[in-house]
Amino acid sequence: MIEYIKGELAELTPAQAIVEAYGVGYALNISLNTYENIQGHKDVKLYVHESLVTGGRDDSYTFFGFATKQERDLYRLLITVSGVGANTARMILSAAPPAELAGAISSGNERLLKGVKGIGLKTAQRIIVDLKDKILSLGIAQEVPAGSAADSTIPSDVRDEAVAALTMLGFSPAPTAKVVTAILTDDPSLPVEQVVKLALKQIK
């Protein structure tokens, strides 16, 4: 199982990235969100979801690449919903940043989901019903308002690592994410270990 591919970005379109690693070019299907994150970069690291397509003459693997683990987690949740296939999930992820989408699902915001081509009211409601609790338990919904000034300054990798570490220590993901986000909003330069130490003093 491939966790991520790290290498030189050889080619890039809004739907696909080709990453060369050790002489092998990997074609990965991507969302517009990932495209915007890696555009202009020479070297990239994409988290991978492998999809095995069976039937016909040959079985084939399709790779989906994501700029963050958060986006991949959300993709994997979306494709578990009846009526949401791989391409539909990618379109949903292209509609807004992962944190904003996760926040919309966890808060029951149908409007954002219905704005995606091919997503009607029933499918939007099914996504919310099926995924709301799962998203809250994973802590991938950003607690600060989507689009706020703090969003762009918070290092998502540090936040994700801190939340993961605290979750492994037994703390609930949703309140943990809220505390970690608040800490990094005050000081985005803090390293992971310092964020964890401060969070341990604040989490109730």
Secondary structure as UniProt FT lines:
FT   STRAND          4..12
FT   STRAND          16..21
FT   TURN            22..23
FT   STRAND          24..29
FT   HELIX           32..38
FT   TURN            39..40
FT   STRAND          43..53
FT   STRAND          60..66
FT   HELIX           69..78
FT   TURN            79..80
FT   TURN            82..83
FT   HELIX           86..95
FT   HELIX           98..106
FT   TURN            107..108
FT   HELIX           110..114
FT   TURN            117..118
FT   HELIX           121..138
FT   TURN            146..147
FT   HELIX           149..153
FT   HELIX           156..168
FT   TURN            169..170
FT   HELIX           173..186
FT   TURN            188..189
FT   HELIX           192..202
//
